[in-house]
């Protein structure tokens, strides 16, 4: 996996902080309940999600 830029790292930390606080919601407005879903959202928001070659 390529290294994260500082901006990506900050975005991931922000999203995961919201998850920890219980404030993270999916794009459909539902509360995120699993860590895996929170990670997927964080990576997507940061533009760091894995892309097919």
mmCIF file as gemmi writes it, N, C-alpha and C atoms, coordinates in Angstrom:
data_model
loop_
_atom_site.group_PDB
_atom_site.id
_atom_site.type_symbol
_atom_site.label_atom_id
_atom_site.label_alt_id
_atom_site.label_comp_id
_atom_site.label_asym_id
_atom_site.label_entity_id
_atom_site.label_seq_id
_atom_site.pdbx_PDB_ins_code
_atom_site.Cartn_x
_atom_site.Cartn_y
_atom_site.Cartn_z
_atom_site.occupancy
_atom_site.B_iso_or_equiv
_atom_site.pdbx_formal_charge
_atom_site.auth_seq_id
_atom_site.auth_asym_id
_atom_site.pdbx_PDB_model_num
ATOM 1 N N . UNK Axp A 1 ? 0.847 -1.185 0 1 0 ? 1 A 1
ATOM 2 C CA . UNK Axp A 1 ? 0 0 0 1 0 ? 1 A 1
ATOM 3 C C . UNK Axp A 1 ? 0.886 1.24 0 1 0 ? 1 A 1
ATOM 4 N N . UNK Axp A 2 ? 0.582 2.208 -0.848 1 0 ? 2 A 1
ATOM 5 C CA . UNK Axp A 2 ? 1.374 3.438 -0.87 1 0 ? 2 A 1
ATOM 6 C C . UNK Axp A 2 ? 1.258 4.202 0.449 1 0 ? 2 A 1
ATOM 7 N N . UNK Axp A 3 ? 2.27 4.986 0.724 1 0 ? 3 A 1
ATOM 8 C CA . UNK Axp A 3 ? 2.248 5.8 1.955 1 0 ? 3 A 1
ATOM 9 C C . UNK Axp A 3 ? 1.121 6.821 1.882 1 0 ? 3 A 1
ATOM 10 N N . UNK Axp A 4 ? 0.592 7.134 3.044 1 0 ? 4 A 1
ATOM 11 C CA . UNK Axp A 4 ? -0.474 8.141 3.132 1 0 ? 4 A 1
ATOM 12 C C . UNK Axp A 4 ? 0.156 9.533 3.175 1 0 ? 4 A 1
ATOM 13 N N . UNK Axp A 5 ? -0.502 10.471 2.54 1 0 ? 5 A 1
ATOM 14 C CA . UNK Axp A 5 ? -0.06 11.854 2.644 1 0 ? 5 A 1
ATOM 15 C C . UNK Axp A 5 ? -0.5 12.388 4.003 1 0 ? 5 A 1
ATOM 16 N N . UNK Axp A 6 ? 0.103 13.468 4.462 1 0 ? 6 A 1
ATOM 17 C CA . UNK Axp A 6 ? -0.344 14.05 5.742 1 0 ? 6 A 1
ATOM 18 C C . UNK Axp A 6 ? -1.837 14.403 5.736 1 0 ? 6 A 1
ATOM 19 N N . UNK Axp A 7 ? -2.34 14.894 4.608 1 0 ? 7 A 1
ATOM 20 C CA . UNK Axp A 7 ? -3.758 15.252 4.527 1 0 ? 7 A 1
ATOM 21 C C . UNK Axp A 7 ? -4.64 14.011 4.632 1 0 ? 7 A 1
ATOM 22 N N . UNK Axp A 8 ? -4.224 12.912 3.993 1 0 ? 8 A 1
ATOM 23 C CA . UNK Axp A 8 ? -4.988 11.67 4.08 1 0 ? 8 A 1
ATOM 24 C C . UNK Axp A 8 ? -4.981 11.153 5.515 1 0 ? 8 A 1
ATOM 25 N N . UNK Axp A 9 ? -3.836 11.211 6.159 1 0 ? 9 A 1
ATOM 26 C CA . UNK Axp A 9 ? -3.72 10.735 7.54 1 0 ? 9 A 1
ATOM 27 C C . UNK Axp A 9 ? -4.644 11.528 8.466 1 0 ? 9 A 1
ATOM 28 N N . UNK Axp A 10 ? -4.668 12.846 8.297 1 0 ? 10 A 1
ATOM 29 C CA . UNK Axp A 10 ? -5.547 13.688 9.134 1 0 ? 10 A 1
ATOM 30 C C . UNK Axp A 10 ? -7.011 13.336 8.911 1 0 ? 10 A 1
ATOM 31 N N . UNK Axp A 11 ? -7.399 13.102 7.652 1 0 ? 11 A 1
ATOM 32 C CA . UNK Axp A 11 ? -8.789 12.77 7.336 1 0 ? 11 A 1
ATOM 33 C C . UNK Axp A 11 ? -9.164 11.432 7.959 1 0 ? 11 A 1
ATOM 34 N N . UNK Axp A 12 ? -8.275 10.442 7.849 1 0 ? 12 A 1
ATOM 35 C CA . UNK Axp A 12 ? -8.542 9.126 8.435 1 0 ? 12 A 1
ATOM 36 C C . UNK Axp A 12 ? -8.683 9.251 9.947 1 0 ? 12 A 1
ATOM 37 N N . UNK Axp A 13 ? -7.784 9.993 10.579 1 0 ? 13 A 1
ATOM 38 C CA . UNK Axp A 13 ? -7.853 10.187 12.035 1 0 ? 13 A 1
ATOM 39 C C . UNK Axp A 13 ? -9.152 10.877 12.437 1 0 ? 13 A 1
ATOM 40 N N . UNK Axp A 14 ? -9.592 11.852 11.651 1 0 ? 14 A 1
ATOM 41 C CA . UNK Axp A 14 ? -10.835 12.573 11.948 1 0 ? 14 A 1
ATOM 42 C C . UNK Axp A 14 ? -12.036 11.63 11.883 1 0 ? 14 A 1
ATOM 43 N N . UNK Axp A 15 ? -12.115 10.849 10.798 1 0 ? 15 A 1
ATOM 44 C CA . UNK Axp A 15 ? -13.245 9.932 10.626 1 0 ? 15 A 1
ATOM 45 C C . UNK Axp A 15 ? -13.24 8.875 11.726 1 0 ? 15 A 1
ATOM 46 N N . UNK Axp A 16 ? -12.077 8.318 12.044 1 0 ? 16 A 1
ATOM 47 C CA . UNK Axp A 16 ? -12.015 7.287 13.083 1 0 ? 16 A 1
ATOM 48 C C . UNK Axp A 16 ? -12.335 7.879 14.46 1 0 ? 16 A 1
ATOM 49 N N . UNK Axp A 17 ? -11.988 9.136 14.672 1 0 ? 17 A 1
ATOM 50 C CA . UNK Axp A 17 ? -12.352 9.813 15.919 1 0 ? 17 A 1
ATOM 51 C C . UNK Axp A 17 ? -13.86 9.961 16.038 1 0 ? 17 A 1
ATOM 52 N N . UNK Axp A 18 ? -14.502 10.3 14.912 1 0 ? 18 A 1
ATOM 53 C CA . UNK Axp A 18 ? -15.966 10.406 14.913 1 0 ? 18 A 1
ATOM 54 C C . UNK Axp A 18 ? -16.59 9.044 15.22 1 0 ? 18 A 1
ATOM 55 N N . UNK Axp A 19 ? -16.009 7.983 14.668 1 0 ? 19 A 1
ATOM 56 C CA . UNK Axp A 19 ? -16.519 6.636 14.943 1 0 ? 19 A 1
ATOM 57 C C . UNK Axp A 19 ? -16.38 6.314 16.433 1 0 ? 19 A 1
ATOM 58 N N . UNK Axp A 20 ? -15.219 6.599 16.982 1 0 ? 20 A 1
ATOM 59 C CA . UNK Axp A 20 ? -14.971 6.323 18.407 1 0 ? 20 A 1
ATOM 60 C C . UNK Axp A 20 ? -15.95 7.084 19.299 1 0 ? 20 A 1
ATOM 61 N N . UNK Axp A 21 ? -16.28 8.315 18.899 1 0 ? 21 A 1
ATOM 62 C CA . UNK Axp A 21 ? -17.21 9.139 19.674 1 0 ? 21 A 1
ATOM 63 C C . UNK Axp A 21 ? -18.672 8.752 19.451 1 0 ? 21 A 1
ATOM 64 N N . UNK Axp A 22 ? -18.905 7.878 18.456 1 0 ? 22 A 1
ATOM 65 C CA . UNK Axp A 22 ? -20.278 7.459 18.154 1 0 ? 22 A 1
ATOM 66 C C . UNK Axp A 22 ? -21.026 8.417 17.266 1 0 ? 22 A 1
ATOM 67 N N . UNK Axp A 23 ? -20.291 9.303 16.578 1 0 ? 23 A 1
ATOM 68 C CA . UNK Axp A 23 ? -20.913 10.341 15.754 1 0 ? 23 A 1
ATOM 69 C C . UNK Axp A 23 ? -20.838 10.064 14.254 1 0 ? 23 A 1
ATOM 70 N N . UNK Axp A 24 ? -20.19 8.983 13.848 1 0 ? 24 A 1
ATOM 71 C CA . UNK Axp A 24 ? -19.99 8.719 12.422 1 0 ? 24 A 1
ATOM 72 C C . UNK Axp A 24 ? -21.244 8.119 11.802 1 0 ? 24 A 1
ATOM 73 N N . UNK Axp A 25 ? -21.655 8.695 10.674 1 0 ? 25 A 1
ATOM 74 C CA . UNK Axp A 25 ? -22.822 8.195 9.957 1 0 ? 25 A 1
ATOM 75 C C . UNK Axp A 25 ? -22.434 7.886 8.516 1 0 ? 25 A 1
ATOM 76 N N . UNK Axp A 26 ? -23.102 6.9 7.944 1 0 ? 26 A 1
ATOM 77 C CA . UNK Axp A 26 ? -22.854 6.538 6.554 1 0 ? 26 A 1
ATOM 78 C C . UNK Axp A 26 ? -23.491 7.578 5.642 1 0 ? 26 A 1
ATOM 79 N N . UNK Axp A 27 ? -23.256 7.437 4.353 1 0 ? 27 A 1
ATOM 80 C CA . UNK Axp A 27 ? -23.825 8.393 3.399 1 0 ? 27 A 1
ATOM 81 C C . UNK Axp A 27 ? -25.348 8.345 3.395 1 0 ? 27 A 1
ATOM 82 N N . UNK Axp A 28 ? -25.918 7.226 3.832 1 0 ? 28 A 1
ATOM 83 C CA . UNK Axp A 28 ? -27.383 7.115 3.896 1 0 ? 28 A 1
ATOM 84 C C . UNK Axp A 28 ? -27.937 7.661 5.212 1 0 ? 28 A 1
ATOM 85 N N . UNK Axp A 29 ? -27.059 8.145 6.094 1 0 ? 29 A 1
ATOM 86 C CA . UNK Axp A 29 ? -27.488 8.741 7.344 1 0 ? 29 A 1
ATOM 87 C C . UNK Axp A 29 ? -27.598 7.781 8.514 1 0 ? 29 A 1
ATOM 88 N N . UNK Axp A 30 ? -27.235 6.507 8.274 1 0 ? 30 A 1
ATOM 89 C CA . UNK Axp A 30 ? -27.3 5.524 9.36 1 0 ? 30 A 1
ATOM 90 C C . UNK Axp A 30 ? -26.021 5.572 10.188 1 0 ? 30 A 1
ATOM 91 N N . UNK Axp A 31 ? -26.173 5.368 11.497 1 0 ? 31 A 1
ATOM 92 C CA . UNK Axp A 31 ? -25.028 5.361 12.39 1 0 ? 31 A 1
ATOM 93 C C . UNK Axp A 31 ? -24.132 4.161 12.065 1 0 ? 31 A 1
ATOM 94 N N . UNK Axp A 32 ? -22.84 4.416 11.954 1 0 ? 32 A 1
ATOM 95 C CA . UNK Axp A 32 ? -21.874 3.349 11.674 1 0 ? 32 A 1
ATOM 96 C C . UNK Axp A 32 ? -21.622 2.586 12.962 1 0 ? 32 A 1
ATOM 97 N N . UNK Axp A 33 ? -21.784 1.257 12.889 1 0 ? 33 A 1
ATOM 98 C CA . UNK Axp A 33 ? -21.683 0.432 14.094 1 0 ? 33 A 1
ATOM 99 C C . UNK Axp A 33 ? -20.453 -0.456 14.127 1 0 ? 33 A 1
ATOM 100 N N . UNK Axp A 34 ? -19.815 -0.691 12.967 1 0 ? 34 A 1
ATOM 101 C CA . UNK Axp A 34 ? -18.662 -1.594 12.961 1 0 ? 34 A 1
ATOM 102 C C . UNK Axp A 34 ? -17.384 -0.852 12.593 1 0 ? 34 A 1
ATOM 103 N N . UNK Axp A 35 ? -16.295 -1.31 13.147 1 0 ? 35 A 1
ATOM 104 C CA . UNK Axp A 35 ? -14.987 -0.715 12.868 1 0 ? 35 A 1
ATOM 105 C C . UNK Axp A 35 ? -14.623 -0.896 11.397 1 0 ? 35 A 1
ATOM 106 N N . UNK Axp A 36 ? -14.938 -2.047 10.832 1 0 ? 36 A 1
ATOM 107 C CA . UNK Axp A 36 ? -14.636 -2.297 9.421 1 0 ? 36 A 1
ATOM 108 C C . UNK Axp A 36 ? -15.326 -1.276 8.515 1 0 ? 36 A 1
ATOM 109 N N . UNK Axp A 37 ? -16.57 -0.973 8.808 1 0 ? 37 A 1
ATOM 110 C CA . UNK Axp A 37 ? -17.297 0.015 8.004 1 0 ? 37 A 1
ATOM 111 C C . UNK Axp A 37 ? -16.67 1.395 8.186 1 0 ? 37 A 1
ATOM 112 N N . UNK Axp A 38 ? -16.27 1.72 9.411 1 0 ? 38 A 1
ATOM 113 C CA . UNK Axp A 38 ? -15.638 3.013 9.68 1 0 ? 38 A 1
ATOM 114 C C . UNK Axp A 38 ? -14.324 3.136 8.915 1 0 ? 38 A 1
ATOM 115 N N . UNK Axp A 39 ? -13.544 2.066 8.868 1 0 ? 39 A 1
ATOM 116 C CA . UNK Axp A 39 ? -12.275 2.08 8.145 1 0 ? 39 A 1
ATOM 117 C C . UNK Axp A 39 ? -12.525 2.296 6.656 1 0 ? 39 A 1
ATOM 118 N N . UNK Axp A 40 ? -13.512 1.598 6.115 1 0 ? 40 A 1
ATOM 119 C CA . UNK Axp A 40 ? -13.843 1.754 4.693 1 0 ? 40 A 1
ATOM 120 C C . UNK Axp A 40 ? -14.234 3.193 4.385 1 0 ? 40 A 1
ATOM 121 N N . UNK Axp A 41 ? -15.022 3.798 5.244 1 0 ? 41 A 1
ATOM 122 C CA . UNK Axp A 41 ? -15.432 5.188 5.047 1 0 ? 41 A 1
ATOM 123 C C . UNK Axp A 41 ? -14.215 6.115 5.146 1 0 ? 41 A 1
ATOM 124 N N . UNK Axp A 42 ? -13.363 5.869 6.14 1 0 ? 42 A 1
ATOM 125 C CA . UNK Axp A 42 ? -12.178 6.712 6.327 1 0 ? 42 A 1
ATOM 126 C C . UNK Axp A 42 ? -11.274 6.663 5.101 1 0 ? 42 A 1
ATOM 127 N N . UNK Axp A 43 ? -11.021 5.467 4.588 1 0 ? 43 A 1
ATOM 128 C CA . UNK Axp A 43 ? -10.161 5.328 3.415 1 0 ? 43 A 1
ATOM 129 C C . UNK Axp A 43 ? -10.781 5.978 2.191 1 0 ? 43 A 1
ATOM 130 N N . UNK Axp A 44 ? -12.074 5.813 2.052 1 0 ? 44 A 1
ATOM 131 C CA . UNK Axp A 44 ? -12.772 6.413 0.918 1 0 ? 44 A 1
ATOM 132 C C . UNK Axp A 44 ? -12.725 7.937 0.994 1 0 ? 44 A 1
ATOM 133 N N . UNK Axp A 45 ? -13.008 8.474 2.171 1 0 ? 45 A 1
ATOM 134 C CA . UNK Axp A 45 ? -12.995 9.93 2.362 1 0 ? 45 A 1
ATOM 135 C C . UNK Axp A 45 ? -11.607 10.515 2.1 1 0 ? 45 A 1
ATOM 136 N N . UNK Axp A 46 ? -10.573 9.753 2.463 1 0 ? 46 A 1
ATOM 137 C CA . UNK Axp A 46 ? -9.206 10.235 2.296 1 0 ? 46 A 1
ATOM 138 C C . UNK Axp A 46 ? -8.683 9.994 0.884 1 0 ? 46 A 1
ATOM 139 N N . UNK Axp A 47 ? -9.466 9.287 0.076 1 0 ? 47 A 1
ATOM 140 C CA . UNK Axp A 47 ? -9.004 8.982 -1.283 1 0 ? 47 A 1
ATOM 141 C C . UNK Axp A 47 ? -7.894 7.959 -1.274 1 0 ? 47 A 1
ATOM 142 N N . UNK Axp A 48 ? -7.867 7.128 -0.23 1 0 ? 48 A 1
ATOM 143 C CA . UNK Axp A 48 ? -6.782 6.155 -0.074 1 0 ? 48 A 1
ATOM 144 C C . UNK Axp A 48 ? -7.285 4.725 -0.249 1 0 ? 48 A 1
ATOM 145 N N . UNK Axp A 49 ? -8.496 4.555 -0.731 1 0 ? 49 A 1
ATOM 146 C CA . UNK Axp A 49 ? -9.025 3.202 -0.9 1 0 ? 49 A 1
ATOM 147 C C . UNK Axp A 49 ? -8.274 2.496 -2.013 1 0 ? 49 A 1
ATOM 148 N N . UNK Axp A 50 ? -8.189 1.187 -1.887 1 0 ? 50 A 1
ATOM 149 C CA . UNK Axp A 50 ? -7.462 0.382 -2.861 1 0 ? 50 A 1
ATOM 150 C C . UNK Axp A 50 ? -8.162 0.42 -4.204 1 0 ? 50 A 1
ATOM 151 N N . UNK Axp A 51 ? -7.407 0.628 -5.243 1 0 ? 51 A 1
ATOM 152 C CA . UNK Axp A 51 ? -7.977 0.678 -6.587 1 0 ? 51 A 1
ATOM 153 C C . UNK Axp A 51 ? -7.451 -0.498 -7.397 1 0 ? 51 A 1
ATOM 154 N N . UNK Axp A 52 ? -8.291 -1.009 -8.292 1 0 ? 52 A 1
ATOM 155 C CA . UNK Axp A 52 ? -7.87 -2.102 -9.165 1 0 ? 52 A 1
ATOM 156 C C . UNK Axp A 52 ? -6.833 -1.596 -10.145 1 0 ? 52 A 1
ATOM 157 N N . UNK Axp A 53 ? -5.848 -2.421 -10.442 1 0 ? 53 A 1
ATOM 158 C CA . UNK Axp A 53 ? -4.8 -2.05 -11.41 1 0 ? 53 A 1
ATOM 159 C C . UNK Axp A 53 ? -5.271 -2.253 -12.828 1 0 ? 53 A 1
